[in-house]
């Protein structure tokens, strides 16, 4: 049995966010999108590229590739997480996906404009590795922290992630800003950054792998094979979820607002590079601002949730996301985008941290099958990303402008807001009953 609120275990758990957030910042948010747009840009033919013989807009291909990766992981995770709980080896799965993602990042070192298919496959595999490892990472939260500490521990993980990713981003920024100093030519600085992400990711992940418990089997004795056993455990969790009034309302809310939040985070750099023609150095500076502000944002939202409650704070944050989306549609200058980046940074860390801890709070405490329960959370998020990215790319493909795609995200946020308001009424009634 894992001792909850142990400082050493919590620090080790948070270090996993430190390790893998470098992927999220460098590969999905800054260097890779800027590098990809730069090597595939061709205004003469509408920025179209050839991918396995098919012509497609470069940024749409990037969005569809990520959407496909998230769809694959969404289909895999319910089974994998159920098996992990069933066999009590979720740390093994966490290590497997981490290694897969880190190696794919290292593989991007060889990506250039002449091997587009190879680069996009590595890009997709890295995303699968990142998402696959994260569901098992998230599932440790109720196992290592008591209910009253989960907001703070969740925020600590995101804070570690932001600090670690910023440190590596600064190192990469030095190479990108002055490649000649280090004998790098062409896209060499970006390619070196991809390699460094892979090494950073797998290297620092060794700390949580050493400290975190491997997990305990939910079923000590069974007569089923591992695949069938995984499905059986998943079915049991689904039956439990259907009987949880708060969770039934929270998951749809989380799904719709995540369509907006996650899509914005994944396409922001491509948007600035394509619509505002901002150089790579400026893009990295903007994302660094977002990350640094997000550190304070995650802590601020944790403190606000202690005072006002998670649901009320999430409702307010989603309202601000609606405003941010509308601002993105009208932004035309780099200065305006910098200001928008500060706003996004403030609410980005808060919404991610609070979303995870809110879900954890709505679960029955001390349940053994945490990975199976968190698979629903992560699959919901991944399907939201699939829907958000596909909608964003499809609208751009139809209209030829990424700006039009931002308006669809406003709709997703408003629907999510409606579900949060319904959830707030249920939570409010429960509080009155408890009193």
Buried (B, 14 or more C-beta within 10 A) or exposed (E): EEEBEBEEBBBBBBBBBBBBBBBBBBBBBBBBBBBBBBBBBEEEEEBBBEBEEEEBBBBBBBBBBBBBBBBBBBEBBBBBBBBBBBBBBBBBBBBBBBBBBBBBBBBBBEBBBEEBEBBBBBBBBBBBBBBBBBBBBBBBBBBBBEBEBBBBBBBBBBBBBBBBBBEBBEBBBEBBEEBEEEEBEEBBBBBBBBBBBBBBBBEBBEBBBEBBBBBBBBBEEBEEEEEEBBBBBBEBBEEBBEEBEBBBBBBBBBBBBBBBBBBBBBBBBBBBBBBBEBBBEBBBBBBBBBBBBBBBBBBBBBEBBEEEBBBBBBBBBBBBBBBBBBBBBEBEEBEBBBBBBEBBBBBBBBBBBBBBBBBBBBBEEEBBBBBBBBBBBBBBBBBBBBBBBBBBBBBBBEEEEBBBBBEBBBBBBBBBBBBBBBBBEBBEEEEEEEE
